[in-house]
Amino acid sequence: MTGRTGNMSKYTPYEARTREPSVLIPSDDLQIARNSLTEFDGLDTDDPVWFIDNTESVLEQTHLITAGWWRAVEPKLKGKAGEWLRSRKALRLSWAEFMTEFLQKFNSTQIQSQLRADIVSVRQTLSDFVLIKNQQAHEHARTKFRPPWLNSNFRQAS
């Protein structure tokens, strides 16, 4: 500090540069990373573990420094997840802290059991599938040899 009074920093320029890593990210790199990320709403149908894994994979490929990862993720969190992040933004969490809190909030056992049930449940039986395919084949065979103008009129009438 020089002899001047006022609101001067107590750090020398070297100390100011070395006390904390810079999170300045070129806007092009940040935009590329954001465009490659998926959105997360915090709904029960969203898989937070997959979101984190996918996000880390994308951000590692873009070579952004870890300290700036949350800035890339921020606009991709919508709904409940976006509100949650805005409430945590002032805390200036590291990526590891963000991941821990994010998974604690959105990766509950209820969500995981619902996702497992959705994966395991059969939405269509084999006989339903065969029935639908037979109906489609019958419809195709019935309309295959008709002139196009007759097919369009036939469909409009029914």
Buried (B, 14 or more C-beta within 10 A) or exposed (E): EEEEEEEEEEEEEEEEEEEEEEBEBEEEBBEBBBEBBEEBBBEEEBBBEEBBEBBBEBBEEBEBEBBBBBBBBEEBBBEBBBEBBEEBEEEEBEBEEBBEBBBEBBBEEEBEEEBEEEEEEEEEEEEEEEEEEEEEEEEEEEEEEEEEEEBEEEEEEE
